[in-house]
């Protein structure tokens, strides 16, 4: 029987937690008893999310850092450790494609921006949280990948998310006897309404066409023929993060309606 208090009194950090999958995960963990830190660089969206959850009695706190930088990740986890004395769970959810077009149409600056958005935050966050978990001899990390590793018009993003899966697998080998588990959840298409602005991208006809092709391919390659809901992803993330998954590490789970990367 599944406990409804799997995270009772545990300290959980959810990066990119002000919206979408991150917010659904933070909400579920708080409902299951966790002290949740929503980490996001979008100040107003984070404040709004925290205030909404606190009205229902959730023990939720805001932390605003730029996790594309090493310094931001270090400051985040140092703040959490200093304030709460422990870090039990870390969900690394920052990322998201910026452009949708054939690879040869990307500029070098755009490629760098995609990698900065969707790979560095997870690399830096894992590097920053591990000293605290290793010192405690326990902890669970869940990184967020993507089914887009086999998707059209998003090669730099696909490469970044492929790197997240590789990071997860390789790190699990180094953490074998440490008491720290690390896994990856790879979403397919998800119904998400963004509440924080992306970097400005002119919506030219070419950009619009690129995103249409992404959507068409996503639906075509999803056996269940629909997009998922953030709560469906949160359920898988919370399972990996909980002690119910105590014998699972180094795995990537595709929560993508039957699609795989």
Buried (B, 14 or more C-beta within 10 A) or exposed (E): EEEEEBBEEBBBBBBBBBBBBBBBBBBBBBBBBBBBBBBBBBEEBBBBBBEEBBEEEBBBBBBBBBBBBBEBBBBBBEBBBEEBEBBBBBBBBBBBBBBBBEEEEBEEEBBEBBBBBBBBBBBBBBBBBBBBBBEBEBBBBBBBBBBBBEBBBBBBBBBBBBBBBEBBBEBBEEBEEBEBBBBBBBBBBBEBEEBBEEEEEEEEEEBEEBBEBBEEBBBEBBEEEEBBBBEBBBBBBBBBBBEEBEEBBBBBBBBBBEBEB
